[in-house]
Amino acid sequence: MSPNSRACPCRSCHRPLALSTLSSSRNLSHPLQGLPSPLLRCPSQRLLDRVVRRYAEVADAGSIFMDHFTDRDKLRLLYTLAVNAHPILLQIFPGAEGWPLPKYLGSCGRFLVSTSTSPLQEFYGAPADQAADLAYQLLGVLESLRSNDLNYFFYFTHVDVDMFGIFNNGHLFIRDASALGVIDRQEGSQAASRAGENKDVFSCLVSGCQTELPSCDTIPEKQNLLLVCGQVLPPLLQAKFPSPVQEEIDAELARCGEATRPDPEVLQAASRLKDILRPLRTCDPRFAYRYPDCKYNDKF
């Protein structure tokens, strides 16, 4: 194998069933559902068309049809979708349009070029006003994932502190979107199934070929809040504030991360937590993403 062929894994794969399906189709279609990526767990045709239209690795992006895709282009797209859909999500939901994701700079297989950022974990020892600002931003990010103009519901399959990062201007964003699934509330999603039929290399790259995927209908609206309030926010907010504010924060965090509570109660707890955190943020140059606007507009 030449050095060039080793540079990008997609060049050395054999022609799989999923690629054969794409070769006879003008667009990305539902038979691809059930690949290991959460993005393709139960996609709508609207979402798949968005992937093709905004895929930046082909010369003529902008069409929902793949007439201009070579087999190598299709293979590269499938490989990226199956192994790590993070770069695809950066392209189809760009930060320039208000999505909480960094700018896409380029990728190849498992490798992604990204801007320099700091993981959220580095701020666990931050002063109270900075911790309040980051927690407030994170809750706002989760709110945008649940409710947005395009009517997509984004959910995390799991979270850890390395998934969230902070730019040098203090702005928080999703640093790693590989565990982010998308449900189309406008068009509806096709039920995912991987019951042992039509398996190929892409179906088995990350998880076992026999893995069964639960229905998209089982993903509750509270899922992101349960994960973040239970695992990410407590170390950031613990023992940072004077009494009784700290007790109020701890109480709402506990409610927000309690899986036995119904969705409305969890959402309400998150809303109350945001209300508590909002006045705890300060307006100074450390928060360049909203300074000096915060001096003149309460929105910031």
Summary of the structure (lengths in Angstrom):
residues: 300
radius of gyration: 20.8
end to end distance: 55.0
largest distance: 65.4
contacts: 879
relative contact order: 0.13
helix: 47%
strand: 8%
